[in-house]
Amino acid sequence: MCISRGFKLVKLYAATLLRPKVQKIVISNNAQALGEVNAWLEEVAIDFDIATHLAFKIDLVINEVLPNIISYGYGYGQHDQIEISLEQCAEQFILEISDHATPFNPFTYPEYEQAASLEEASIGGRGIHLMKSFSDAHEYRYANNMNITRLYFLNNLDD
C-alpha cells in the first residue's frame, strides 16, 4: 500500500508481504530418505513457482550434499535427523541444511582441480565444487552442535 504525503511517497508494506515463504522437511540420516526430499522439492518448486533452470540447480546441490552428510558425517549405525529448508525471499531462494554430523565446513575444503586427462582423474571431490558453482553465494557455521550450511540462489534468467 502506498500513501502520498505531499511530494513524498511513503511505502508501507503489510507484515505478511515482508514475510518470506519457507518450506521445511526433516528426514532420517539414511539413503532411503533421499526419495522423500526429491518429492518434497518437486512440491516446493511448484508452490514457489521456481523456474526450471533454478529448480535443477537446487536439486543438484541437495543431491550432492545429503548423500555426503549421510555417508561421511555420521558414524555407522548413528541415527539422527537432517533438516532441510527452502526460503523464498524476494528474488532469491535460500537453501539451508542443518545436521548434527561431525563438524565440517565444505567451503574451507581445498579447491577442486580438474585433471588433465581422464586417466589422471580421481573419483570424488566434485560435489563441493558443484555446490559452489551452482549457488550464487554460500555460508557455513557450526552452532549448537549443528552444521548449518546455507546456499543462496538468485532467481534470474541470465543463467
N, C-alpha and C positions, 0 to 999 in steps of 0.2 A: 504494500500500500504506500502511495506517495502522498505527502502533504506539502502544499505550496505555502511558503511563508515569505511574502514579499518577493524578492528576486532569488531567494534561496530555495532550493528544493531539498527537502529533508526526506530521506528514505527510511521508512520504518518497516521492519520485517517481523512478521509473526514468529514466535519461537519455533513453531513447527517447520517453518521454511528454512531455518538455520540448522535444524537438527538433521544430521546425516542419517542415511539409511544404513543399517547394519544387519547382516545375517551371520549367524554362528552355527557351528556344528562341533560337537565333541565326540571323538572317536577313541576306540581302544588302540593301543600301540601294537597293532598286528596288521599283516598284509591284507587280511580279509576285509578290513575296514576301508581300504582304498576305493572299493566299489561304491561305498556309501558316500564318500567325498565326491566322486565323479558325478553321481546322481544329484547330490546337493548343489554342486557348482552349475550343473545344467539348469536347475530350477532358479538359482540366484541370477544367472545370466539373463534369463527371461524376465524375472522380476525387476532387475535393474536396467533392462534394455541395453545390455552390454554389446557393443559392436563385435562381430565375429572375429576380426583380427585380434582384438583385445582379449576376448574370452580364450582364444587359442594361447596367448602369452601367459595368462593367469593359470590356465590348465597345465601348461608345460612346466611352469615353475612349481606348482603344487606337486606334480608327479615326479619332479626331481627331488624336492625337499623331503616329502614324507617318507619315501622308502629309505632314505639315508638316516633319518631320525630313528625309524623303527629298527633298521638293521645295525646301526653303529652306535646309537645314543644310549640304548638300554642294554643291560646285561641279559643273558639268556634266561628266559622264564620270568623276567621282571614285568609285571602287569601295571599299566598306568594309562593315563588318558592324554590325548593331544587335542588342544582347542584350535580351531581354525575360524577366523572371521574375515569377512569381506565388507568393507565400508565404502559407500559411495558418498563422496563429499565434493560437491561442485563438479569440476571437470576431471576429477581423479578418483581412482579406486585404491584403497589401502588393504593389502592382504597381510594379516597378522597370524603367525603360527606360534603357539606357546606350548612348551613341554617341560617336563621335569627330568629330561635325559641329562647325560653328562654335559657340563658346560662346554659349549663350542660356538665360537664366533666364526661363521663361514667367511666373513669379509676380511679376516686377517690371514686367511689361508693363502699360500703362495699363488701368484697368478698362473693360469694355465698357459703353457707354451705348446703351440701346435708343432707336431713332429714334421720333419722334412719329408718323410715318406711313410707309407702305410706300414712298412716293415719296422720302422722305428717307433711307431705309435704305441702307446701303452693303453691298457684298459682302465677306464675310470678317469676321474679328475676333471670331467667336463661339466658336471652338474652345477658347481658354484659359478663357473664361467657363464653358463646359460642363465642362471638366476640374475647375475649382474647385467648381462646383455639384454635380457628381455624385460627388465624392470627399468624405470626411469630414475629411481633413487631407492636406497635401502638403508636400513639401520638394524643394529643388534644391541640388546642389553641383557644382562643377567640380573634378575631381581626376584626376591622372594623364592629362591631356589628354582627359578624358571628361566629357560632360554626364551627370549621373546624376539622374534625376527619379524621385521616389518618391511614390506616391499611396496613401492608406490608405482602406479601405472597411470600415465596421463591418457585421458580419453581424447586423443587427436587422430585425425585421419591421415596424417603425414607418414605414418609408419608403413 
